[in-house]
Structure formats: C-alpha cells, structure tokens
C-alpha cells in the first residue's frame, strides 16, 4: 500500500509557506507563521478525525437540529518543546477531549531514543486518535515515537503524522517502514531551505 500524503493547498497556507521558504522576507515572524501553519494542519486532520451526531429537539410547531461533537478522544504528541509551546494551548482550546504530551527525544550513538524518565503517555490511550506533530519530518525520529505508541497497543490506523515541512526522501523512508500511514503536511521541499533561516 502506498503512503497517504495530504498536502494542504489552501491559498493562505500557500502564502504562509512561501513566507517561510523565502529567505528574503526578513519581516516575517516565524513563530507566528509556524502557529498559523500548525493550526491549519490540525484543522485539516480533525476534519476526518472528529465526528458529529445530531440532537433533534422537537417543539410544538418545528424541529431543531443541533450538531454535537462526539466524545472522540485525541492525543496530541510532539517531540519538539518549541512547537508544543507554539501550538499546545490553542489546540487544547479547539479540540475537545484532547490530551497534550511531549515525548522528548535525544540522540545516542547516532540513533534517536525517548528520554527514559519521560515516557509519560498513559496506558489507556489505545482507543485514542494519535496526532504526532513535528516541525520537519525526520523519519527516524517519527519511527521512534510510532514504535513507542505501537508498544502501547495503539492500532496503527489510529496514528496520524503532521509536519510543516518534509522531503520526498523522508517520505520514502517512512513508506518503507510503515505502509499506509497518513501524513499531513504543508510543504514538500527537497532543499529544506527554510531550516537554514530557523536555526
């Protein structure tokens, strides 16, 4: 099965992406742009993850239909503290029943690992939809988080990956490891030009 990539093509997202990729636009507040792109990604992802149910209220002369969000449980997982600070508060306000978790990663002998004292994901999240959010897609970092989630008996089809920017190379690596994973992104850029400006 091929990898499922959802690239957002909304005009505002394209404009914000261009602001990140263009090194000559110095007046741009990168934190603000990352915030806007992150919320756009979350909005797009939750369109398919959240569900509504109808509540019909019968009056004497008419019916009133109210759409209520079901108790779908979503867990927002991020390995980047900076991104969690940018998005965490607003995502919590937007999505009901949301759990926010940071999964700190570090490199040891050239491979990514989860910090041993920070494996704080609860044991009962197997029925949650999991959103893994990264600024840039790094397949080896994402794999560590995905494997950690799979160890907690989370069904693979409940895991969705969001990133602001990615490359075809990283997408291909993930496709080899995880068939049919859902990835939401704003920018697919081979040179990853914006990273030079952010670091």
MIZA-842258 format. One line per 8 residues: number of its first residue (from 1); their letters; for each residue x, y, z of N, C-alpha, C. Coordinates in nm, 3 decimals, decimal comma. Layout:
// MIZA-842258
NUM = a = X Y Z X Y Z X Y Z ~ ...;
END
This chain:
// MIZA-842258
1 = xxxxxxxx = 0,085 -0,118 0,000 0,000 0,000 0,000 0,089 0,124 0,000 ~ 0,049 0,225 -0,075 0,128 0,348 -0,077 0,102 0,433 0,047 ~ 0,192 0,524 0,071 0,177 0,617 0,182 0,068 0,719 0,146 ~ -0,008 0,763 0,244 -0,113 0,862 0,222 -0,062 0,999 0,263 ~ -0,039 1,087 0,165 0,011 1,221 0,193 -0,099 1,320 0,161 ~ -0,131 1,402 0,259 -0,230 1,508 0,242 -0,155 1,640 0,249 ~ -0,139 1,705 0,135 -0,071 1,834 0,130 -0,176 1,943 0,119 ~ -0,174 2,037 0,211 -0,276 2,141 0,215 -0,245 2,247 0,110;
9 = xxxxxxxx = -0,343 2,276 0,026 -0,325 2,370 -0,083 -0,413 2,494 -0,070 ~ -0,457 2,525 0,050 -0,537 2,645 0,072 -0,452 2,768 0,040 ~ -0,510 2,872 -0,022 -0,430 2,990 -0,058 -0,355 3,054 0,059 ~ -0,416 3,060 0,176 -0,345 3,117 0,292 -0,227 3,030 0,334 ~ -0,246 2,899 0,332 -0,138 2,807 0,368 -0,023 2,821 0,268 ~ -0,056 2,833 0,140 0,048 2,851 0,038 0,124 2,982 0,061 ~ 0,051 3,087 0,098 0,115 3,216 0,125 0,208 3,206 0,247 ~ 0,159 3,147 0,355 0,241 3,133 0,476 0,362 3,045 0,449;
17 = xxxxxxxx = 0,343 2,938 0,372 0,455 2,850 0,337 0,560 2,927 0,259 ~ 0,515 3,010 0,166 0,607 3,090 0,087 0,686 3,186 0,175 ~ 0,621 3,241 0,276 0,690 3,330 0,370 0,802 3,257 0,444 ~ 0,781 3,131 0,477 0,886 3,053 0,544 0,999 3,017 0,449 ~ 0,964 2,986 0,325 1,063 2,939 0,230 1,145 3,051 0,167 ~ 1,093 3,173 0,168 1,161 3,284 0,104 1,259 3,349 0,202 ~ 1,389 3,333 0,181 1,486 3,387 0,276 1,497 3,539 0,273 ~ 1,437 3,603 0,173 1,448 3,748 0,160 1,341 3,823 0,237;
25 = xxxxxxxx = 1,243 3,752 0,290 1,138 3,817 0,368 1,178 3,817 0,515 ~ 1,251 3,917 0,556 1,303 3,923 0,693 1,199 3,972 0,794 ~ 1,095 4,039 0,746 0,996 4,097 0,837 0,897 3,994 0,890 ~ 0,912 3,871 0,848 0,817 3,767 0,886 0,849 3,715 1,026 ~ 0,747 3,704 1,107 0,761 3,644 1,240 0,743 3,493 1,225 ~ 0,853 3,419 1,231 0,847 3,275 1,205 0,758 3,202 1,305 ~ 0,758 3,243 1,429 0,674 3,178 1,528 0,527 3,193 1,491 ~ 0,489 3,310 1,448 0,351 3,335 1,408 0,314 3,251 1,285;
33 = xxxxxxxx = 0,404 3,242 1,189 0,378 3,161 1,068 0,367 3,013 1,105 ~ 0,457 2,965 1,191 0,450 2,824 1,234 0,319 2,797 1,307 ~ 0,274 2,891 1,387 0,147 2,879 1,459 0,031 2,866 1,360 ~ 0,028 2,953 1,261 -0,081 2,951 1,162 -0,078 2,821 1,081 ~ 0,040 2,780 1,037 0,050 2,656 0,959 0,013 2,535 1,044 ~ 0,054 2,534 1,169 0,020 2,424 1,258 -0,130 2,412 1,280 ~ -0,196 2,525 1,301 -0,341 2,522 1,320 -0,413 2,479 1,193 ~ -0,362 2,521 1,077 -0,422 2,477 0,950 -0,410 2,326 0,933;
41 = xxxxxxxx = -0,295 2,271 0,970 -0,277 2,125 0,963 -0,371 2,053 1,058 ~ -0,380 2,102 1,180 -0,469 2,040 1,278 -0,614 2,049 1,231 ~ -0,652 2,162 1,176 -0,788 2,177 1,124 -0,816 2,072 1,016 ~ -0,723 2,058 0,922 -0,742 1,962 0,812 -0,749 1,819 0,864 ~ -0,663 1,786 0,958 -0,660 1,650 1,012 -0,787 1,618 1,089 ~ -0,835 1,712 1,169 -0,952 1,684 1,252 -1,081 1,680 1,172 ~ -1,079 1,731 1,050 -1,199 1,718 0,966 -1,235 1,571 0,946 ~ -1,134 1,484 0,945 -1,158 1,341 0,924 -1,156 1,262 1,055;
49 = xxxxxxxx = -1,105 1,323 1,161 -1,092 1,251 1,288 -1,207 1,276 1,384 ~ -1,263 1,396 1,379 -1,375 1,429 1,468 -1,506 1,400 1,398 ~ -1,604 1,359 1,474 -1,735 1,327 1,419 -1,842 1,401 1,497 ~ -1,955 1,420 1,432 -2,067 1,486 1,500 -2,186 1,391 1,502 ~ -2,275 1,420 1,593 -2,401 1,347 1,596 -2,513 1,449 1,609 ~ -2,628 1,413 1,560 -2,743 1,504 1,560 -2,821 1,491 1,689 ~ -2,860 1,605 1,739 -2,953 1,611 1,851 -3,077 1,684 1,799 ~ -3,188 1,614 1,797 -3,312 1,674 1,748 -3,398 1,716 1,867;
57 = xxxxxxxx = -3,437 1,840 1,865 -3,526 1,892 1,969 -3,661 1,921 1,903 ~ -3,763 1,859 1,957 -3,896 1,875 1,899 -3,974 1,980 1,978 ~ -4,014 2,080 1,905 -4,104 2,181 1,960 -4,244 2,152 1,911 ~ -4,340 2,227 1,955 -4,478 2,203 1,911 -4,493 2,223 1,761 ~ -4,429 2,326 1,708 -4,450 2,360 1,567 -4,331 2,332 1,476 ~ -4,219 2,284 1,530 -4,100 2,263 1,447 -3,999 2,172 1,518 ~ -3,897 2,134 1,440 -3,782 2,059 1,492 -3,660 2,149 1,488 ~ -3,573 2,130 1,583 -3,445 2,200 1,581 -3,335 2,093 1,581;
65 = xxxxxxxx = -3,242 2,106 1,488 -3,133 2,010 1,475 -3,004 2,075 1,525 ~ -2,939 2,013 1,622 -2,813 2,064 1,677 -2,705 1,959 1,651 ~ -2,591 2,004 1,599 -2,477 1,916 1,575 -2,384 1,919 1,696 ~ -2,362 1,804 1,757 -2,274 1,794 1,873 -2,152 1,708 1,837 ~ -2,037 1,749 1,885 -1,917 1,670 1,863 -1,923 1,548 1,954 ~ -1,895 1,432 1,897 -1,894 1,309 1,976 -1,774 1,309 2,070 ~ -1,768 1,213 2,157 -1,658 1,205 2,253 -1,536 1,136 2,196 ~ -1,501 1,170 2,071 -1,380 1,116 2,012 -1,260 1,165 2,092;
73 = xxxxxxxx = -1,172 1,075 2,127 -1,057 1,111 2,209 -0,935 1,125 2,120 ~ -0,866 1,238 2,136 -0,749 1,267 2,054 -0,631 1,298 2,145 ~ -0,515 1,245 2,109 -0,392 1,269 2,183 -0,293 1,339 2,091 ~ -0,247 1,456 2,130 -0,153 1,538 2,054 -0,014 1,512 2,110 ~ 0,073 1,450 2,029 0,206 1,411 2,074 0,309 1,490 1,993 ~ 0,405 1,547 2,062 0,507 1,626 1,995 0,641 1,599 2,062 ~ 0,748 1,593 1,982 0,881 1,573 2,040 0,958 1,704 2,047 ~ 0,899 1,813 2,000 0,964 1,943 1,997 0,895 2,037 2,096;
81 = xxxxxxxx = 0,965 2,073 2,201 0,908 2,160 2,304 0,867 2,295 2,247 ~ 0,945 2,347 2,152 0,914 2,476 2,091 0,780 2,472 2,018 ~ 0,757 2,367 1,941 0,629 2,353 1,870 0,515 2,335 1,969 ~ 0,539 2,259 2,075 0,434 2,241 2,176 0,397 2,374 2,241 ~ 0,496 2,459 2,266 0,468 2,590 2,322 0,391 2,678 2,224 ~ 0,422 2,666 2,096 0,355 2,748 1,995 0,211 2,703 1,976 ~ 0,186 2,573 1,974 0,054 2,520 1,938 -0,029 2,465 2,053 ~ 0,034 2,417 2,158 -0,035 2,340 2,262 -0,159 2,404 2,318;
89 = xxxxxxxx = -0,151 2,530 2,357 -0,264 2,598 2,421 -0,383 2,611 2,325 ~ -0,357 2,657 2,203 -0,466 2,677 2,108 -0,529 2,546 2,063 ~ -0,448 2,444 2,045 -0,501 2,314 2,004 -0,591 2,259 2,113 ~ -0,554 2,281 2,238 -0,636 2,235 2,350 -0,771 2,306 2,352 ~ -0,773 2,433 2,319 -0,900 2,507 2,315 -0,987 2,465 2,198 ~ -0,926 2,430 2,087 -1,002 2,398 1,965 -1,063 2,259 1,972 ~ -0,986 2,161 2,017 -1,029 2,021 2,011 -1,076 1,975 2,149 ~ -1,201 1,934 2,160 -1,248 1,882 2,290 -1,186 1,746 2,321;
97 = xxxxxxxx = -1,173 1,716 2,448 -1,119 1,587 2,496 -0,977 1,561 2,448 ~ -0,897 1,665 2,432 -0,761 1,650 2,382 -0,663 1,630 2,496 ~ -0,569 1,538 2,476 -0,456 1,521 2,567 -0,331 1,570 2,496 ~ -0,250 1,652 2,562 -0,123 1,700 2,508 -0,008 1,628 2,577 ~ 0,084 1,576 2,498 0,202 1,511 2,555 0,325 1,547 2,475 ~ 0,431 1,577 2,545 0,559 1,595 2,479 0,640 1,468 2,504 ~ 0,700 1,417 2,399 0,784 1,298 2,408 0,926 1,343 2,373 ~ 1,007 1,376 2,475 1,142 1,427 2,448 1,233 1,318 2,392;
105 = xxxxxxxx = 1,300 1,353 2,283 1,392 1,260 2,218 1,534 1,312 2,228 ~ 1,629 1,221 2,228 1,770 1,259 2,225 1,843 1,157 2,138 ~ 1,961 1,195 2,091 2,039 1,102 2,009 2,147 1,037 2,095 ~ 2,161 0,908 2,073 2,266 0,833 2,140 2,324 0,737 2,037 ~ 2,453 0,747 2,014 2,522 0,665 1,914 2,457 0,677 1,776 ~ 2,412 0,797 1,744 2,357 0,823 1,611 2,213 0,781 1,590 ~ 2,145 0,736 1,695 2,004 0,698 1,679 1,919 0,771 1,782 ~ 1,795 0,799 1,743 1,702 0,870 1,831 1,644 0,775 1,934;
113 = xxxxxxxx = 1,629 0,827 2,057 1,568 0,749 2,164 1,481 0,840 2,249 ~ 1,381 0,782 2,312 1,296 0,857 2,403 1,366 0,866 2,537 ~ 1,366 0,985 2,594 1,427 1,004 2,726 1,362 0,908 2,825 ~ 1,440 0,826 2,896 1,384 0,718 2,978 1,292 0,765 3,090 ~ 1,316 0,880 3,148 1,232 0,927 3,258 1,110 1,002 3,211 ~ 1,092 1,013 3,081 0,983 1,094 3,029 0,885 1,015 2,944 ~ 0,873 0,889 2,968 0,776 0,809 2,894 0,643 0,817 2,967 ~ 0,577 0,932 2,951 0,460 0,964 3,034 0,327 0,937 2,967;
121 = xxxxxxxx = 0,327 0,880 2,850 0,199 0,851 2,786 0,122 0,752 2,871 ~ -0,004 0,777 2,895 -0,082 0,685 2,979 -0,103 0,550 2,912 ~ -0,133 0,452 2,991 -0,152 0,316 2,939 -0,284 0,299 2,867 ~ -0,381 0,382 2,895 -0,516 0,362 2,841 -0,546 0,447 2,717 ~ -0,445 0,475 2,634 -0,472 0,557 2,515 -0,489 0,473 2,389 ~ -0,512 0,344 2,405 -0,525 0,257 2,288 -0,647 0,291 2,202 ~ -0,748 0,358 2,257 -0,866 0,392 2,176 -0,867 0,539 2,135 ~ -0,755 0,607 2,148 -0,742 0,746 2,107 -0,694 0,755 1,962;
129 = xxxxxxxx = -0,727 0,865 1,896 -0,662 0,901 1,771 -0,537 0,977 1,810 ~ -0,424 0,936 1,757 -0,296 0,996 1,794 -0,247 1,087 1,682 ~ -0,217 1,211 1,716 -0,159 1,306 1,621 -0,014 1,328 1,664 ~ 0,079 1,287 1,580 0,221 1,314 1,604 0,254 1,439 1,523 ~ 0,297 1,544 1,589 0,322 1,670 1,521 0,470 1,705 1,528 ~ 0,528 1,734 1,412 0,669 1,773 1,403 0,682 1,896 1,314 ~ 0,783 1,976 1,341 0,809 2,091 1,254 0,858 2,041 1,118 ~ 0,962 1,959 1,120 1,013 1,898 0,998 1,009 1,747 1,015;
137 = xxxxxxxx = 0,977 1,678 0,909 0,966 1,533 0,917 1,105 1,471 0,914 ~ 1,135 1,398 1,018 1,256 1,318 1,025 1,208 1,175 1,049 ~ 1,228 1,089 0,950 1,170 0,954 0,957 1,222 0,875 1,076 ~ 1,348 0,892 1,113 1,400 0,814 1,226 1,340 0,863 1,358 ~ 1,318 0,995 1,374 1,253 1,046 1,494 1,108 0,999 1,500 ~ 1,039 1,011 1,388 0,898 0,969 1,383 0,885 0,820 1,412 ~ 0,977 0,740 1,362 0,972 0,595 1,383 0,983 0,559 1,531 ~ 1,067 0,630 1,604 1,083 0,604 1,747 0,951 0,630 1,819;
145 = xxxxxxxx = 0,886 0,741 1,786 0,758 0,774 1,851 0,650 0,674 1,810 ~ 0,645 0,639 1,681 0,544 0,544 1,633 0,562 0,408 1,701 ~ 0,686 0,360 1,709 0,711 0,232 1,774 0,671 0,235 1,921 ~ 0,697 0,347 1,987 0,657 0,362 2,128 0,505 0,353 2,141 ~ 0,434 0,414 2,048 0,288 0,409 2,050 0,236 0,268 2,020 ~ 0,299 0,200 1,926 0,257 0,064 1,892 0,281 -0,032 2,009 ~ 0,386 -0,006 2,089 0,411 -0,086 2,209 0,299 -0,071 2,311 ~ 0,229 0,041 2,305 0,116 0,065 2,397 -0,016 0,014 2,338;
153 = xxxxxxxx = -0,006 -0,074 2,239 -0,121 -0,140 2,175 -0,217 -0,043 2,106 ~ -0,164 0,065 2,055 -0,245 0,158 1,977 -0,254 0,104 1,835 ~ -0,374 0,090 1,782 -0,387 0,042 1,644 -0,317 0,138 1,547 ~ -0,249 0,082 1,450 -0,172 0,164 1,356 -0,259 0,265 1,282 ~ -0,383 0,227 1,251 -0,470 0,319 1,177 -0,519 0,435 1,263 ~ -0,487 0,436 1,392 -0,521 0,549 1,479 -0,409 0,653 1,485 ~ -0,296 0,624 1,423 -0,180 0,714 1,429 -0,174 0,796 1,301 ~ -0,167 0,928 1,319 -0,156 1,021 1,207 -0,038 1,114 1,233;
161 = xxxxxxxx = 0,033 1,146 1,127 0,155 1,225 1,138 0,134 1,359 1,071 ~ 0,168 1,467 1,141 0,160 1,603 1,086 0,299 1,664 1,089 ~ 0,335 1,732 0,982 0,460 1,806 0,981 0,441 1,930 0,894 ~ 0,512 2,034 0,928 0,501 2,156 0,849 0,579 2,141 0,719 ~ 0,694 2,078 0,726 0,777 2,062 0,607 0,835 1,920 0,604 ~ 0,849 1,867 0,483 0,910 1,734 0,468 0,976 1,725 0,332 ~ 1,054 1,621 0,314 1,118 1,596 0,185 1,071 1,460 0,133 ~ 1,083 1,442 0,003 1,046 1,313 -0,057 1,131 1,199 0,000;
169 = xxxxxxxx = 1,256 1,229 0,029 1,346 1,127 0,084 1,294 1,074 0,217 ~ 1,251 1,164 0,307 1,197 1,121 0,436 1,064 1,048 0,419 ~ 0,983 1,092 0,325 0,855 1,025 0,298 0,878 0,882 0,249 ~ 0,977 0,865 0,163 1,008 0,731 0,112 1,058 0,639 0,223 ~ 1,140 0,693 0,313 1,188 0,611 0,426 1,071 0,565 0,512 ~ 0,977 0,655 0,540 0,861 0,617 0,620 0,774 0,516 0,547 ~ 0,761 0,532 0,416 0,680 0,440 0,338 0,736 0,298 0,341 ~ 0,866 0,286 0,348 0,928 0,154 0,356 0,895 0,088 0,491;
177 = xxxxxxxx = 0,899 0,167 0,598 0,874 0,113 0,732 0,726 0,092 0,761 ~ 0,644 0,190 0,724 0,503 0,189 0,763 0,416 0,209 0,640 ~ 0,359 0,103 0,593 0,269 0,113 0,479 0,139 0,177 0,523 ~ 0,088 0,261 0,440 -0,045 0,320 0,459 -0,055 0,417 0,578 ~ 0,056 0,478 0,617 0,049 0,579 0,723 -0,005 0,709 0,663 ~ -0,080 0,783 0,743 -0,137 0,910 0,697 -0,046 1,023 0,741 ~ -0,003 1,104 0,644 0,085 1,217 0,672 0,020 1,344 0,618 ~ 0,009 1,444 0,704 -0,044 1,575 0,666 0,072 1,674 0,667;
185 = xxxxxxxx = 0,087 1,751 0,560 0,198 1,845 0,551 0,156 1,971 0,476 ~ 0,235 2,075 0,495 0,213 2,200 0,422 0,313 2,213 0,307 ~ 0,436 2,172 0,332 0,545 2,196 0,236 0,619 2,066 0,210 ~ 0,635 2,033 0,083 0,726 1,925 0,043 0,838 1,994 -0,033 ~ 0,956 2,002 0,029 1,067 2,079 -0,025 1,193 1,994 -0,019 ~ 1,258 1,976 -0,131 1,377 1,891 -0,135 1,498 1,955 -0,069 ~ 1,512 2,087 -0,080 1,630 2,151 -0,023 1,613 2,183 0,126 ~ 1,489 2,181 0,175 1,460 2,221 0,312 1,523 2,357 0,341;
193 = xxxxxxx = 1,498 2,451 0,249 1,562 2,583 0,255 1,524 2,662 0,378 ~ 1,405 2,646 0,428 1,363 2,730 0,540 1,437 2,695 0,668 ~ 1,490 2,574 0,677 1,555 2,531 0,801 1,679 2,614 0,830 ~ 1,747 2,662 0,727 1,865 2,745 0,749 1,827 2,875 0,818 ~ 1,710 2,926 0,785 1,666 3,052 0,844 1,619 3,033 0,988 ~ 1,562 2,917 1,021 1,506 2,895 1,154 1,611 2,859 1,258 ~ 1,722 2,807 1,215 1,822 2,759 1,312 1,923 2,866 1,344;
END
